[in-house]
Amino acid sequence: MAEIIGGVGTSHVPAIGAAIDHGKCHEPYWQPVFSGMQAARDWIAKTRPDVCIIVYNDHASCFDLRLTPTFALGVGEKFAPHDEGYGPRPVPEVQGVPELAWHIAESLIAQNFDLTLVSEMSVDHGLTVPLSILYDQPSVWPCKVIPLCVNVIQHPLPTAARCHALGKALRVAIESYASGLKVVVIGTGGLSHQLQGERAGLINAAYDQRWLDLFIHEPERVAEIGVAEMLRETGSEGVEAIMWMVMRGCLDARVKTLHRFYHVPVSNTAYGLVVLENE
């Protein structure tokens, strides 16, 4: 059977991608950030997953108000980087895993999760930046990728509890696949940040750290946190962190924390990174 070998939670700050693309990683502002990522890069190089399932949100790139799926699964053979207004990022095209993706779709729908299935889609920084955080600048991504897009832009949003339950169902789907693939699930987005309005620039480090403690050790308590609290405490974009709950649901109740890193500011956001394995 396929095996989930671990989970990664990471912010997907677009400025991180720009820093990598323009060779700024060793500048004084960026050096502490990329030093904090190194343990995750070492782990991914050691474990060498065959597939990364990346839980991310589209930023009105592929989806907009004409079509806003709550959960969308990419089942295609490849996914090109999206042009977000300044040209596509100079990163490799993402290679999909249609056979596994369709298996996941069938399993999740049988478990009462209604998905939007997408055969052709582009992927923006929400997906490509996490790959760069883990793999830097390869000529070809070392893993294949299944995109799992979650709506955290247009209200009503799914709850943290629903995302956690989706993760549990996703684990069932992966582990029922009759192949020895090694899979890593990556939850992206957050932590606290707000990009507009009177609270633009909000960072709530104390709340972020408490949330991370609970996320790792008591995920059921995080699943109880409502969207309103996340918006109030972490800003309009901080609510993206509910996508980490899909990853957390794929793992056991008790996990080993292999790496945890938190840094502010990264651009105008709080950056968080964790690497988890089952005990």
Short mmCIF file of the C-alpha atoms (twelve columns), coordinates in Angstrom:
data_MODEL
# 
_entry.id   MODEL 
# 
loop_
_atom_site.group_PDB 
_atom_site.id 
_atom_site.type_symbol 
_atom_site.label_atom_id 
_atom_site.label_alt_id 
_atom_site.label_comp_id 
_atom_site.label_asym_id 
_atom_site.label_seq_id 
_atom_site.Cartn_x 
_atom_site.Cartn_y 
_atom_site.Cartn_z 
_atom_site.pdbx_PDB_model_num 
ATOM 1   C CA . MET A 1   0.000   0.000  0.000   1 
ATOM 2   C CA . ALA A 2   0.994   3.635  -0.331  1 
ATOM 3   C CA . GLU A 3   2.446   5.115  2.850   1 
ATOM 4   C CA . ILE A 4   2.274   8.589  4.358   1 
ATOM 5   C CA . ILE A 5   5.817   9.132  5.606   1 
ATOM 6   C CA . GLY A 6   5.229   12.554 7.124   1 
ATOM 7   C CA . GLY A 7   3.578   15.920 6.984   1 
ATOM 8   C CA . VAL A 8   4.857   19.438 6.423   1 
ATOM 9   C CA . GLY A 9   3.122   22.660 7.372   1 
ATOM 10  C CA . THR A 10  4.466   25.849 5.819   1 
ATOM 11  C CA . SER A 11  3.459   29.376 4.972   1 
ATOM 12  C CA . HIS A 12  3.501   30.115 1.247   1 
ATOM 13  C CA . VAL A 13  4.610   33.756 1.297   1 
ATOM 14  C CA . PRO A 14  5.076   34.875 -2.346  1 
ATOM 15  C CA . ALA A 15  8.099   37.003 -1.405  1 
ATOM 16  C CA . ILE A 16  9.942   33.789 -0.479  1 
ATOM 17  C CA . GLY A 17  9.572   32.603 -4.043  1 
ATOM 18  C CA . ALA A 18  10.776  35.965 -5.326  1 
ATOM 19  C CA . ALA A 19  13.813  35.822 -3.016  1 
ATOM 20  C CA . ILE A 20  14.727  32.381 -4.377  1 
ATOM 21  C CA . ASP A 21  14.076  33.361 -7.995  1 
ATOM 22  C CA . HIS A 22  16.225  36.517 -7.735  1 
ATOM 23  C CA . GLY A 23  19.105  35.074 -5.711  1 
ATOM 24  C CA . LYS A 24  18.424  36.989 -2.504  1 
ATOM 25  C CA . CYS A 25  18.511  34.035 -0.075  1 
ATOM 26  C CA . HIS A 26  21.854  35.038 1.466   1 
ATOM 27  C CA . GLU A 27  21.009  38.703 1.963   1 
ATOM 28  C CA . PRO A 28  20.861  39.760 5.647   1 
ATOM 29  C CA . TYR A 29  17.057  40.054 5.630   1 
ATOM 30  C CA . TRP A 30  16.525  36.595 4.138   1 
ATOM 31  C CA . GLN A 31  19.406  34.564 5.529   1 
ATOM 32  C CA . PRO A 32  17.720  33.751 8.898   1 
ATOM 33  C CA . VAL A 33  14.581  32.623 7.067   1 
ATOM 34  C CA . PHE A 34  16.352  30.217 4.743   1 
ATOM 35  C CA . SER A 35  18.569  28.935 7.547   1 
ATOM 36  C CA . GLY A 36  15.373  28.021 9.395   1 
ATOM 37  C CA . MET A 37  14.186  26.021 6.392   1 
ATOM 38  C CA . GLN A 38  17.321  23.903 6.053   1 
ATOM 39  C CA . ALA A 39  16.237  21.103 8.404   1 
ATOM 40  C CA . ALA A 40  13.072  20.607 6.341   1 
ATOM 41  C CA . ARG A 41  15.131  20.473 3.150   1 
ATOM 42  C CA . ASP A 42  17.445  17.922 4.737   1 
ATOM 43  C CA . TRP A 43  14.454  15.808 5.780   1 
ATOM 44  C CA . ILE A 44  12.846  15.857 2.327   1 
ATOM 45  C CA . ALA A 45  16.209  14.955 0.722   1 
ATOM 46  C CA . LYS A 46  16.588  12.047 3.137   1 
ATOM 47  C CA . THR A 47  13.053  10.655 2.834   1 
ATOM 48  C CA . ARG A 48  12.692  11.248 -0.945  1 
ATOM 49  C CA . PRO A 49  8.911   11.003 -1.267  1 
ATOM 50  C CA . ASP A 50  7.474   9.837  -4.560  1 
ATOM 51  C CA . VAL A 51  4.428   12.087 -4.257  1 
ATOM 52  C CA . CYS A 52  3.653   15.326 -2.441  1 
ATOM 53  C CA . ILE A 53  -0.010  16.150 -1.929  1 
ATOM 54  C CA . ILE A 54  -0.047  19.922 -1.523  1 
ATOM 55  C CA . VAL A 55  -3.021  21.505 0.239   1 
ATOM 56  C CA . TYR A 56  -3.059  25.140 -0.822  1 
ATOM 57  C CA . ASN A 57  -5.352  27.971 -1.834  1 
ATOM 58  C CA . ASP A 58  -5.606  29.594 -5.219  1 
ATOM 59  C CA . HIS A 59  -5.266  33.396 -5.114  1 
ATOM 60  C CA . ALA A 60  -7.837  34.242 -7.810  1 
ATOM 61  C CA . SER A 61  -5.444  32.785 -10.385 1 
ATOM 62  C CA . CYS A 62  -7.117  29.651 -11.716 1 
ATOM 63  C CA . PHE A 63  -10.361 30.141 -9.775  1 
ATOM 64  C CA . ASP A 64  -12.281 33.357 -9.157  1 
ATOM 65  C CA . LEU A 65  -15.821 34.438 -8.286  1 
ATOM 66  C CA . ARG A 66  -17.131 32.750 -11.434 1 
ATOM 67  C CA . LEU A 67  -16.119 29.377 -9.966  1 
ATOM 68  C CA . THR A 68  -15.174 28.932 -6.306  1 
ATOM 69  C CA . PRO A 69  -14.958 25.262 -5.291  1 
ATOM 70  C CA . THR A 70  -14.633 24.532 -1.583  1 
ATOM 71  C CA . PHE A 71  -12.320 21.574 -2.274  1 
ATOM 72  C CA . ALA A 72  -10.774 21.006 -5.710  1 
ATOM 73  C CA . LEU A 73  -8.522  18.059 -6.554  1 
ATOM 74  C CA . GLY A 74  -6.105  18.205 -9.472  1 
ATOM 75  C CA . VAL A 75  -6.302  14.926 -11.412 1 
ATOM 76  C CA . GLY A 76  -4.311  15.978 -14.478 1 
ATOM 77  C CA . GLU A 77  -0.928  14.861 -15.778 1 
ATOM 78  C CA . LYS A 78  0.745   18.259 -15.366 1 
ATOM 79  C CA . PHE A 79  0.153   21.728 -13.941 1 
ATOM 80  C CA . ALA A 80  1.917   24.817 -15.255 1 
ATOM 81  C CA . PRO A 81  2.984   27.750 -13.056 1 
ATOM 82  C CA . HIS A 82  0.438   30.562 -13.290 1 
ATOM 83  C CA . ASP A 83  1.260   34.074 -14.467 1 
ATOM 84  C CA . GLU A 84  0.254   36.173 -11.461 1 
ATOM 85  C CA . GLY A 85  0.856   39.476 -13.239 1 
ATOM 86  C CA . TYR A 86  4.644   39.493 -13.509 1 
ATOM 87  C CA . GLY A 87  5.152   36.343 -15.560 1 
ATOM 88  C CA . PRO A 88  5.095   32.721 -14.345 1 
ATOM 89  C CA . ARG A 89  7.710   31.843 -11.736 1 
ATOM 90  C CA . PRO A 90  10.831  30.341 -13.374 1 
ATOM 91  C CA . VAL A 91  10.229  26.929 -11.825 1 
ATOM 92  C CA . PRO A 92  9.632   23.513 -13.398 1 
ATOM 93  C CA . GLU A 93  6.190   22.420 -14.493 1 
ATOM 94  C CA . VAL A 94  4.491   20.284 -11.857 1 
ATOM 95  C CA . GLN A 95  3.985   16.640 -12.846 1 
ATOM 96  C CA . GLY A 96  0.779   15.041 -11.601 1 
ATOM 97  C CA . VAL A 97  -0.179  11.492 -10.643 1 
ATOM 98  C CA . PRO A 98  -3.523  10.860 -12.366 1 
ATOM 99  C CA . GLU A 99  -3.867  7.226  -11.228 1 
ATOM 100 C CA . LEU A 100 -3.450  8.075  -7.547  1 
ATOM 101 C CA . ALA A 101 -5.449  11.284 -7.869  1 
ATOM 102 C CA . TRP A 102 -8.466  9.467  -9.332  1 
ATOM 103 C CA . HIS A 103 -8.184  6.809  -6.641  1 
ATOM 104 C CA . ILE A 104 -8.228  9.552  -3.994  1 
ATOM 105 C CA . ALA A 105 -11.218 11.166 -5.673  1 
ATOM 106 C CA . GLU A 106 -13.210 7.934  -5.659  1 
ATOM 107 C CA . SER A 107 -12.310 7.221  -2.033  1 
ATOM 108 C CA . LEU A 108 -13.098 10.735 -0.750  1 
ATOM 109 C CA . ILE A 109 -16.422 10.887 -2.572  1 
ATOM 110 C CA . ALA A 110 -17.308 7.455  -1.157  1 
ATOM 111 C CA . GLN A 111 -16.518 8.947  2.279   1 
ATOM 112 C CA . ASN A 112 -19.035 11.756 1.608   1 
ATOM 113 C CA . PHE A 113 -16.644 14.511 0.562   1 
ATOM 114 C CA . ASP A 114 -17.974 16.252 -2.524  1 
ATOM 115 C CA . LEU A 115 -14.998 17.391 -4.593  1 
ATOM 116 C CA . THR A 116 -14.490 19.457 -7.701  1 
ATOM 117 C CA . LEU A 117 -12.244 17.398 -10.009 1 
ATOM 118 C CA . VAL A 118 -9.953  19.453 -12.224 1 
ATOM 119 C CA . SER A 119 -8.073  17.952 -15.180 1 
ATOM 120 C CA . GLU A 120 -6.534  21.204 -16.434 1 
ATOM 121 C CA . MET A 121 -5.383  23.961 -14.108 1 
ATOM 122 C CA . SER A 122 -2.459  26.267 -13.482 1 
ATOM 123 C CA . VAL A 123 -0.934  26.605 -10.008 1 
ATOM 124 C CA . ASP A 124 0.172   29.834 -8.368  1 
ATOM 125 C CA . HIS A 125 2.591   30.675 -5.561  1 
ATOM 126 C CA . GLY A 126 0.370   28.903 -3.030  1 
ATOM 127 C CA . LEU A 127 1.681   25.613 -4.446  1 
ATOM 128 C CA . THR A 128 5.019   26.485 -6.059  1 
ATOM 129 C CA . VAL A 129 6.523   28.358 -3.090  1 
ATOM 130 C CA . PRO A 130 6.191   25.346 -0.718  1 
ATOM 131 C CA . LEU A 131 7.952   23.219 -3.339  1 
ATOM 132 C CA . SER A 132 10.756  25.786 -3.505  1 
ATOM 133 C CA . ILE A 133 10.970  25.891 0.289   1 
ATOM 134 C CA . LEU A 134 11.581  22.140 0.327   1 
ATOM 135 C CA . TYR A 135 13.500  21.610 -2.938  1 
ATOM 136 C CA . ASP A 136 15.130  24.990 -3.733  1 
ATOM 137 C CA . GLN A 137 15.770  25.375 -7.501  1 
ATOM 138 C CA . PRO A 138 15.898  21.982 -9.255  1 
ATOM 139 C CA . SER A 139 15.616  21.684 -13.028 1 
ATOM 140 C CA . VAL A 140 12.840  19.121 -12.459 1 
ATOM 141 C CA . TRP A 141 10.805  18.699 -9.266  1 
ATOM 142 C CA . PRO A 142 12.054  15.491 -7.560  1 
ATOM 143 C CA . CYS A 143 8.511   14.443 -6.648  1 
ATOM 144 C CA . LYS A 144 5.201   14.217 -8.417  1 
ATOM 145 C CA . VAL A 145 2.422   16.410 -7.074  1 
ATOM 146 C CA . ILE A 146 -1.312  16.207 -6.474  1 
ATOM 147 C CA . PRO A 147 -2.813  19.669 -5.882  1 
ATOM 148 C CA . LEU A 148 -5.655  19.887 -3.348  1 
ATOM 149 C CA . CYS A 149 -7.058  23.399 -3.447  1 
ATOM 150 C CA . VAL A 150 -9.136  24.729 -0.526  1 
ATOM 151 C CA . ASN A 151 -11.248 27.884 -0.653  1 
ATOM 152 C CA . VAL A 152 -10.046 30.261 2.059   1 
ATOM 153 C CA . ILE A 153 -10.758 33.383 -0.016  1 
ATOM 154 C CA . GLN A 154 -14.478 33.683 -0.667  1 
ATOM 155 C CA . HIS A 155 -16.852 33.244 2.281   1 
ATOM 156 C CA . PRO A 156 -18.388 30.940 3.382   1 
ATOM 157 C CA . LEU A 157 -15.190 29.047 4.159   1 
ATOM 158 C CA . PRO A 158 -14.847 25.435 5.289   1 
ATOM 159 C CA . THR A 159 -14.222 24.998 8.997   1 
ATOM 160 C CA . ALA A 160 -11.020 23.762 10.601  1 
ATOM 161 C CA . ALA A 161 -13.014 20.719 11.725  1 
ATOM 162 C CA . ARG A 162 -14.039 19.960 8.145   1 
ATOM 163 C CA . CYS A 163 -10.449 20.289 6.960   1 
ATOM 164 C CA . HIS A 164 -9.287  17.972 9.755   1 
ATOM 165 C CA . ALA A 165 -11.930 15.421 8.786   1 
ATOM 166 C CA . LEU A 166 -10.862 15.710 5.157   1 
ATOM 167 C CA . GLY A 167 -7.326  14.841 6.231   1 
ATOM 168 C CA . LYS A 168 -8.518  11.717 8.006   1 
ATOM 169 C CA . ALA A 169 -10.430 10.659 4.912   1 
ATOM 170 C CA . LEU A 170 -7.426  11.462 2.734   1 
ATOM 171 C CA . ARG A 171 -5.294  9.117  4.835   1 
ATOM 172 C CA . VAL A 172 -7.787  6.306  4.244   1 
ATOM 173 C CA . ALA A 173 -7.654  7.021  0.521   1 
ATOM 174 C CA . ILE A 174 -3.860  7.049  0.331   1 
ATOM 175 C CA . GLU A 175 -3.341  3.936  2.431   1 
ATOM 176 C CA . SER A 176 -5.857  1.985  0.350   1 
ATOM 177 C CA . TYR A 177 -3.891  2.589  -2.858  1 
ATOM 178 C CA . ALA A 178 -2.279  -0.630 -4.033  1 
ATOM 179 C CA . SER A 179 1.204   0.682  -4.647  1 
ATOM 180 C CA . GLY A 180 4.290   1.210  -2.521  1 
ATOM 181 C CA . LEU A 181 4.434   4.962  -3.099  1 
ATOM 182 C CA . LYS A 182 5.892   7.164  -0.372  1 
ATOM 183 C CA . VAL A 183 3.664   10.197 0.181   1 
ATOM 184 C CA . VAL A 184 4.183   13.470 2.032   1 
ATOM 185 C CA . VAL A 185 1.195   15.717 2.729   1 
ATOM 186 C CA . ILE A 186 1.951   19.439 2.797   1 
ATOM 187 C CA . GLY A 187 -0.457  21.905 4.401   1 
ATOM 188 C CA . THR A 188 0.216   25.490 3.366   1 
ATOM 189 C CA . GLY A 189 -0.793  29.047 4.160   1 
ATOM 190 C CA . GLY A 190 -0.900  31.311 7.197   1 
ATOM 191 C CA . LEU A 191 0.222   32.047 9.830   1 
ATOM 192 C CA . SER A 192 -1.035  35.428 11.063  1 
ATOM 193 C CA . HIS A 193 -1.177  38.161 8.454   1 
ATOM 194 C CA . GLN A 194 -3.551  40.689 6.959   1 
ATOM 195 C CA . LEU A 195 -2.877  42.356 3.635   1 
ATOM 196 C CA . GLN A 196 -5.499  45.108 3.532   1 
ATOM 197 C CA . GLY A 197 -7.722  47.400 5.576   1 
ATOM 198 C CA . GLU A 198 -7.108  49.074 8.916   1 
ATOM 199 C CA . ARG A 199 -5.325  46.017 10.319  1 
ATOM 200 C CA . ALA A 200 -2.955  45.549 7.357   1 
ATOM 201 C CA . GLY A 201 0.357   44.234 8.641   1 
ATOM 202 C CA . LEU A 202 -1.181  42.462 11.662  1 
ATOM 203 C CA . ILE A 203 1.034   39.762 13.173  1 
ATOM 204 C CA . ASN A 204 -0.056  37.968 16.359  1 
ATOM 205 C CA . ALA A 205 3.033   35.962 17.317  1 
ATOM 206 C CA . ALA A 206 1.729   34.892 20.717  1 
ATOM 207 C CA . TYR A 207 -1.442  33.436 19.198  1 
ATOM 208 C CA . ASP A 208 0.542   31.758 16.400  1 
ATOM 209 C CA . GLN A 209 2.795   29.985 18.890  1 
ATOM 210 C CA . ARG A 210 -0.138  28.788 21.019  1 
ATOM 211 C CA . TRP A 211 -1.900  27.610 17.865  1 
ATOM 212 C CA . LEU A 212 1.184   25.661 16.798  1 
ATOM 213 C CA . ASP A 213 1.423   24.006 20.225  1 
ATOM 214 C CA . LEU A 214 -2.180  22.846 19.977  1 
ATOM 215 C CA . PHE A 215 -1.865  21.926 16.306  1 
ATOM 216 C CA . ILE A 216 0.955   19.522 17.084  1 
ATOM 217 C CA . HIS A 217 -0.211  18.087 20.403  1 
ATOM 218 C CA . GLU A 218 -3.996  18.609 20.563  1 
ATOM 219 C CA . PRO A 219 -5.319  18.910 16.996  1 
ATOM 220 C CA . GLU A 220 -8.882  18.173 18.067  1 
ATOM 221 C CA . ARG A 221 -8.844  21.450 20.021  1 
ATOM 222 C CA . VAL A 222 -7.635  23.359 16.956  1 
ATOM 223 C CA . ALA A 223 -10.443 21.741 14.968  1 
ATOM 224 C CA . GLU A 224 -12.899 23.427 17.348  1 
ATOM 225 C CA . ILE A 225 -11.585 26.933 16.610  1 
ATOM 226 C CA . GLY A 226 -14.060 28.792 14.422  1 
ATOM 227 C CA . VAL A 227 -13.341 30.931 11.388  1 
ATOM 228 C CA . ALA A 228 -14.401 34.067 13.280  1 
ATOM 229 C CA . GLU A 229 -11.713 33.542 15.943  1 
ATOM 230 C CA . MET A 230 -9.044  32.918 13.319  1 
ATOM 231 C CA . LEU A 231 -10.009 36.102 11.481  1 
ATOM 232 C CA . ARG A 232 -10.038 38.131 14.702  1 
ATOM 233 C CA . GLU A 233 -6.751  36.822 16.080  1 
ATOM 234 C CA . THR A 234 -4.669  36.190 12.960  1 
ATOM 235 C CA . GLY A 235 -6.099  38.514 10.310  1 
ATOM 236 C CA . SER A 236 -8.052  38.044 7.121   1 
ATOM 237 C CA . GLU A 237 -5.332  35.916 5.510   1 
ATOM 238 C CA . GLY A 238 -4.271  34.124 8.706   1 
ATOM 239 C CA . VAL A 239 -7.325  31.920 8.328   1 
ATOM 240 C CA . GLU A 240 -5.352  30.079 5.621   1 
ATOM 241 C CA . ALA A 241 -3.829  28.020 8.447   1 
ATOM 242 C CA . ILE A 242 -6.941  25.834 8.488   1 
ATOM 243 C CA . MET A 243 -5.375  24.108 5.475   1 
ATOM 244 C CA . TRP A 244 -2.659  22.745 7.770   1 
ATOM 245 C CA . MET A 245 -5.447  20.758 9.421   1 
ATOM 246 C CA . VAL A 246 -5.836  18.601 6.314   1 
ATOM 247 C CA . MET A 247 -2.213  17.547 6.727   1 
ATOM 248 C CA . ARG A 248 -2.636  17.035 10.472  1 
ATOM 249 C CA . GLY A 249 -5.656  14.814 9.909   1 
ATOM 250 C CA . CYS A 250 -3.491  12.496 7.793   1 
ATOM 251 C CA . LEU A 251 -1.267  11.734 10.790  1 
ATOM 252 C CA . ASP A 252 -1.717  9.975  14.120  1 
ATOM 253 C CA . ALA A 253 -3.014  11.789 17.189  1 
ATOM 254 C CA . ARG A 254 0.527   11.591 18.622  1 
ATOM 255 C CA . VAL A 255 3.332   12.771 16.367  1 
ATOM 256 C CA . LYS A 256 7.046   13.477 16.507  1 
ATOM 257 C CA . THR A 257 8.078   17.068 15.800  1 
ATOM 258 C CA . LEU A 258 11.189  16.775 13.653  1 
ATOM 259 C CA . HIS A 259 11.443  20.497 12.992  1 
ATOM 260 C CA . ARG A 260 9.620   23.653 14.051  1 
ATOM 261 C CA . PHE A 261 10.538  27.155 12.933  1 
ATOM 262 C CA . TYR A 262 8.811   30.510 13.348  1 
ATOM 263 C CA . HIS A 263 10.058  33.878 12.139  1 
ATOM 264 C CA . VAL A 264 8.693   37.413 11.823  1 
ATOM 265 C CA . PRO A 265 8.482   39.267 9.675   1 
ATOM 266 C CA . VAL A 266 8.711   37.613 6.281   1 
ATOM 267 C CA . SER A 267 7.477   40.313 3.965   1 
ATOM 268 C CA . ASN A 268 4.506   41.499 6.063   1 
ATOM 269 C CA . THR A 269 3.567   38.077 7.442   1 
ATOM 270 C CA . ALA A 270 4.475   35.575 10.144  1 
ATOM 271 C CA . TYR A 271 6.308   32.565 8.698   1 
ATOM 272 C CA . GLY A 272 5.814   29.099 10.196  1 
ATOM 273 C CA . LEU A 273 7.257   25.697 9.293   1 
ATOM 274 C CA . VAL A 274 6.830   22.272 10.906  1 
ATOM 275 C CA . VAL A 275 7.866   18.766 9.890   1 
ATOM 276 C CA . LEU A 276 5.961   15.933 11.583  1 
ATOM 277 C CA . GLU A 277 6.111   12.137 11.561  1 
ATOM 278 C CA . ASN A 278 3.929   9.585  13.299  1 
ATOM 279 C CA . GLU A 279 5.265   8.258  16.596  1 
# 
